[in-house]
Amino acid sequence: MALPQSEHPAPPPLTPEQRAELREQERAQKRLIFIVVAVVVLLVALLGVAIYFLMQPATPTDKIRDVFIIVVALETLVIGAALVVLVVQLASLINLLQNEVRPILQATTETVNTLRGTADFLSENAVEPIIQLNGYLAGLKRMLELLNLKSK
């Protein structure tokens, strides 16, 4: 008795190069996960140390506050620069759509309209006359069958 086959065929066996590439991708993914986890643990540890030192009575919190204000200002500058780059990229994308994609769409529309016209022409001038001829021949055949001039 044969075993039922699954709906999906089995994938072809991997070549040694493909297996090596797959192992390398898995290693790279594991390294990335390790790095992300290490960075998160480091940030949590630094936050804990910062909170511990800020809770000490002799900590000059006003100077630390000033440093954080400067860091936030610098972050704002970096985010502003990133937004400028984003706007430039968006303008580039809009230019691409208007000057390259729109002409392609117009050419495609013209081609579809031409094909529609060709199909209409063939329908009117080739297909319809053949269908009419077949109808007339079928009628003639049926008439001959009724007159018993042709066998069924």
N, C-alpha and C positions, 0 to 999 in steps of 0.2 A: 504494500500500500504506500503510495507516494505521499510525502508530507506536503501540506498546503504551502504554496509559495506566497511570500509577502508581496504587498502591493508595490514596494519599491525594490528595484534590483540592487544587489550588493555592489558597493563601489569597487572599482578596479583596484588591484593591489598596488601599494605605493612602491615607487622605485627607491633605491637607497638614497639618492639625492633628495627626493621629496621627504623621506623620513628624517634625514639630517636637517633639512630646512624646518620641518615641523618641530623637531626637538629644539632647534635654535630659537624659534618663535616662542616656545614654551618657556625657555630659559629667560629670554628677554622680558616676557610678561611677569615671571616670578621676580626678576630683579626690580622691575618697575613697582610691583606691589610692595616689595621689601623697602624700597626707597620711600614710597609714600607713607607707609606705616612708621618708618624711622623718623621722618620729618614731623608727623603728627605727634609722636611720642616726645620728640625733642621740644616742640612748641608747648606741649602741655607741661613738660618739666620746667621750661623757662618761665611759663606763666606762674607756676607754683613758686619758683624761686623769687620772682618779682613780687608776688603777693606777700611772701614771707618777709622780704626786706622792707616793703612798704609799710608793714604793720609795726616795725620797730619805732620806738618813740623819737629817736634822733634823726629820722629820715627827712631830708629836705624835699618835701613833696612839691613845693612850688617850682623848683628847678626841673624836676621830672615832668611836671605838667607842661612847662615851657618846651621841653624837648619833644614831648608828644604832639604839641601844637605844631611845631616845625615839621615833624614827620608827616602829620596829616596834611599840611600845606604842600609838602613835596609830593605826597600821593595824589593830591588834587591836580597838581601840574602834570604828573604822569598820566592820569586818567584823561585830562584835557587833551594831551598830545595823542593819546590813543583814539579819542573821539574825532580829532582832526583827520587822522589816518583812516578811520572808518568812513568819514564823510567823503574823503577823496576816493576811496575804493567804491563807495556807493555811486558816486558820480561816474566813475569808470564803467561800472556795470550798466548804468542807465545809458551811457553813450554806446556801449556794445549792443544793448538791446535795440536802440533806435537806429543805429547805422549798419548793423550786420544782420541781426535776427529779423527785423521787419522786412528788408528786401528779400530775404530767403522765404519768408511767409508769403509775400506778394507773388514771388515767382511760383511757389507751390500752388497758390490759388489759381493763377493763370493756367498752370499745367492741368489742374483738376478741371477747370472750365473747358479747356481744349479737349480733354478726354471725354467730358460729358457731351460736347458737341459732336465728337467723332462717333460716340456710341449712338446718339440720336440719328445721325446721318446713316450709319450702317443699319440701324433698326428700320428706318423708313425706306431705304433704297435696296436693301439686300434681304433682310429677314422677313419683312411683311410680304413682299412678292412671293417668296418661297413658301410661306405659310398659306397664302391664297392659292398657289398652284397645287400644293398638297391637298387643300380642301376640295378644289375642283376635281382632282384626280380621284380622291376618295368618293366623291359624289358620283363620278362617272363609273367607278368600279361597282358601287352599290346599285346603280341603275342597270348595269350589264348583268349583275347577279339577279336582279328582279326579273329581267327579260329572259333569263335562263340562257344567255349567250355565253356566259362564263361560269365555270364550275366554282363551287364554294371552297 
